[in-house]
Amino acid sequence: MTTSASPVVLGVESSCDETGFGIVSDGVLLGQGLASSAAQHAEFGGVVPEIAARAHLEAAVPTLRIALADAGVEARDITHVAATSGPGLATAVHVGLAAAKSVAWALDVPLYGVHHLAGHAAADTLEHGPLPERSIVLIVSGGHTSILAVGDLVRDPIEHLGDTLDDAAGEAFDKVSRLLGLGYPGGPAISRAAVDGDPQAFTFPRALLRPKDAPFTFSFSGLKTAVARTVEKLERAGEPVPVADIAASFEQAVVDVLVTKALRAVRERSLDTLVIVGGVAANARLRAVAQERCDAAGITLRIPPPRLCTDNGAMIAAVGDLLVRSDVEPSGLRIAADPSAVLHGAQLPLPQ
């Protein structure tokens, strides 16, 4: 239990299909609760916004209770609330933000509107402590693949170095998993299948790695198409589809591009730390290759444990905790959901 002088921050996350509540104090995760509606979306091969929103409504109160019990605190111990106010699925973001406003209003405590991607970056601080003065952050998830130059997470502007032109890496995993009949969500399914495969069996394209290409921009649509054509060609020829080999070769192609571009950013900025976060950061192949290449380059690699990679309330609470300890003005109950929020800083601005 924290002292009365320490902030106890409740974080609320509902941007996609996970309902997350986390409680953080002075950079320490006290407890969390997490519910997922992924199984309800599996038959559709992707997240259905209306189903996700309804699942958030049903899960909010039970998941909050789990987080409080896990942290060993009472609702009255909460001193601040932080919530994802964007980006994300509109209906889903609205549910979590409404829940956060209700708690903040009922307890008469300050409320912060947080950018979802800043939450992913903050997740690593719960495992490895404060971020260095400057670092490169690679965010890899179902909806985002971005390279960021980050200083003080809540006081400095966050510089976007590059994003994906089309599919995010996690989205590409989902689509290829569906092509191979492995189900949803695609990340864990591809990773499991790839264990028994040969990552050199197929030579799939690594987009935008030529010298004149945009150095920090990603594209995975062509890779997905190459896998589809390979499967189609094999089926047309009446040959068996080597699912494990295709999964491993696809996974290796994604990992090669992610790690190459992230390390390029670290070198070009003359930095020494790479942070990889987001749902795809739980991928074992990505973690192993990134560690191997960072070790060879003398670069410090920070990746949170898998339980903090996927969407969760703890990461949002971590941002809120940093905002509180930096004496940043709270957003208040006027903060609105912004499903298309652009990342400029950890806290989203109030509507004009």
N, C-alpha and C positions, 0 to 999 in steps of 0.2 A: 504494500500500500504506500502511496506517495505521501509526502508531507503536504500540509495545507498551502505552502508557498509554491508548489509545483503545479503547472498546468496539467490538466487531465483532458485530453482532446479526443473527442469522438469523431471518427471519419466514416463517411457514408459513400458507397460506390454502387452505381446502378447503370453504367453507360451501355452495357450490352446484355449478356445473359447470366452474369453473376451478381447476386445481391450480397454486398459486403459491408460489414460494420467492424471497425477496428478501434482500439483504444491505445493511445500513445502518451507517454509523459517523459519529458526531458530526453527525447531520442530513444526511449526504450519501449518496445512493444509489450504492453501489459496483457493483451488478449484480443481475440477476434472471433467473429462468426462469419461463415460463408455458406451461401446456398447457390446452387447452379440449376438452371433450367435446360442445360444442354441436351438432356435426354428427350425433352419435349420437342426439340428442334431437329432431332436426328433424322426423322422420316422425311423432312423437307430438304435436308442437305445443307442447311444454313439457318441463321437466326431469323425468326419471324418476329418483327417488332411488337405486334399486338400480343403474342403469346409471352414474350419476354416481359412486357409491362404488367400483364396480369400476374405472372409469376413473382415479380418484384412486390406487388401489392400483397400477395399471400405470404411471402417470406419475410417481409420487413420486420414485423414485431417479434416473431420467433427468433430471427437471426440476431436482432438487437439484444434480446434476452440472453442468447448464447454468448455473445461478446462480453456482456456485463459479468456473467457468471465466470467466464474464462479469465477475465481480468481481476476478478475478486473485488469489484467496486459496485456501488449503487448508482442509480441514475442521478441522484442528487450530488454525487461526487464529480460529475462532468462539469468542467469549467468553460469549455469552448467546443464548438461543433464546426467541422469542415465537411464539405460535400462536393462531389463532382458536379459542376454545373455545365460542363461541356469538354470536349465534343463527345458525340455518341448518338445512339438511336434516340430520336426526339421523345417518343413516348416513355422510353426507359429512363432517360435522364430526368424527366419531369417527376417520376415517381420517387426516386431517391432524394431529389432536391426538396420535394414536398415533405417527405419524412424528416429530413434534416431540419427544415424550417419549423416543423411541428415540435421537435425535441427542443430546439433552441428557444422557441417562443415559450414552451411550457416551463423550461428551466430558467428562463430569463438570462440566457448566456449569449455571448457573441457568436456570430455565424460567418464563416469564410467560404466563398465560392472558389473552387480549385479547378485548375486545368488538369484533365485526366492524364495527359502525358507527363506533366510535372510530377504527378503521383508515382508513375512508374520509375522515374529517376530517383525520387525520394525513397522508394522501397529499399534500395541498396544501403541507405544510411542506417536502416534498422538492423542490418547484419554487420556492416563494416565501419560504421561510424560516419562522421561528417565527410562530405566530398572534399577533394583537394581544392586548392585555390582556383585552378583551371583544369578542366578535363573534357574529353570527348565522350558523349553518350550516344550509343546506338540503341534505338528503340525498335524492337521487332515484335509485332503483334498481328492479330487478325485484321485489324483495320489500319495499321500504321507501320511504315518502315521509314525511319528518319535518322539522320545524323545531326546531332546538336553539339554546339560548343557552349559549355556551361561553366559559369563562375559560381558566385553565391546563388544558390538555387532560388531564393525568394527575394533577393535584393537587386540582383543584376538582370539585365535583359537576357533572354535565352536566344542564342543565334542559331537559326535554321541553316545548316549547310547544304542539306539535300533531302529529298523525299522520293517516293516511288512515283513513276509516271502513270502506273496502272494498278495492277494487283499488289496489295501488300503481301509480304512473305507468308504470313499466316493464312491469308486468303488463297494463295497459290497452293499451300499444303492442303487446304480443304478441297479445292477443285481437283487436284491430282488424286487425292484419296478417293474421291467419288468416282473418278475415271477407273481406278484400280479395284473398285468394289470394296474398299476398306472401311467405309462409314465415316460418320461425323462424331466429334471433331477430328479434323484431318491430321493435325500435328502429332498427337500421341499415336494415332493409327499408323502413319507413315514411319515414325520412329521405331515402333515395334516391328513392323515388317522389314525395315532396313537392316535390322540386327543380323539377319541371316543372308543378306544380299551382298553383292560385290559392287562397291561404289565406282569401279572402273568399267563395269560391264557395258554401259552405254555412255556415249559422249554427248551430253546435252549442252546447249549453249549457255555461256556466261555473258549476259548482256552488259553493254556499256563499260567494258574493261579496256577498250582500245585507248591509245594515248590521247587522241583528240576528243574522246567522249567526255561528257560532263562528269567530273571526278567523283561527286558524291550523290549522284542520281541513280536510282534503281529502276529496273523494269523486269517483271517476272511473267508477263503475259506470253512472250515468245517461248519461254521455257515450258510453260504449261501446254502451249500448242504443240511443241516438239514431243512432249510425252504423249499427248493425245494421238498424234500421227504415228508414233511408234507402236502404240497399242493397236491402232486401226490396221496398220500394215501387217502386224503379226496375226491378227484375227482374220484378215482377208486371205492370208496365206495358209490358214488352217493350222498355224503353229500355236503352241501353248504360250501364254503370256507369263514371263518370269517376274512375278509381282515383286518379290524380294529384291531382285537385281535392279528393277526399274525404280523402286522406292529408294534404294540406297544411292543410285546414280543421281536421281532427282535431288535428294537431300544434300548430297555432296556439292552439286552445282549451286544450290541456294547458299550453302555455308561458305563456299569459296568466294562468292560475290560479296556477301555480307562482311566477312572478315577482311578481305582485301581492301574494300573501300573504307572501312572503319579505321584500319591501321594507316591507310594513306592520310586520313584526316589528322590522326595523332601526330604523324611525322611532319605534315605540312604546317601544323600549328606549333611545332617544336615542344610538344607536351610529353608526358610520360605515363598517363593513366587513361585507360579505356574502360568504360562502364557499359555493360550490355544488359538491357532490361526488356521487359515485355513478355508476353506468353511464349513466344518462340525461343526466348532465352532459356527455357526449361529443357530445350532439345539437347540431348546428350552429345550428339555429334558436333553441334555448334560450340558447346562448352569445351569439348576436348580440342578441337582444331584451333579455337581462339586462344586457349591456354598455351598450346604448343607454339603457335606463331608469335604470341606476345612474349613468351619466354625467350625465344630466339632473337627477338628484337630488343630485349631489355625493357619491355613495357609492362607496367603493372596492370593486371586485369582484375576487374571487380564485377562479379555477377552474383545477384542475390540467390538464395536457395529457391528451388522450384516452387515452393509454397508461396513465395512472395513475387513470383514472376507473373502469374496470371492475375487478372483483375481482382482486387480485394480492397476492403475498407482500411486495412492497416496502412497502405501506401498513401491514402488520402489523409488519414490521421497524421502521418509523418509530415506531410506538407503543412497541415494546420499547426502542428507543434512547432515547426520552424518559423511559421508566420507569427505565431504568438510570442515566441522567444526573441524575435527580431522587432517586436513592438509595431508590427504592421497594422494599420487601421482595418478593422473587420469590414466585411461586405455588408452585413446587415440583412434584414429580411427582404429587402428590395431586389436582391440579386435574382436574375432571371436565368433560365436554362438557355444555353447557346449551343445547340447540337452541332454547329459547324465552326466552333471556336477555333481561331488561329492561335498558335502558341507563340506568345511574346513574353510571357512571364508566368510564374506559378499561380498567381491569383488572377481571376478573370475580372474585368472591369464591370462596374455597374452600368445598367442600361442608361442611355442618354435621354 
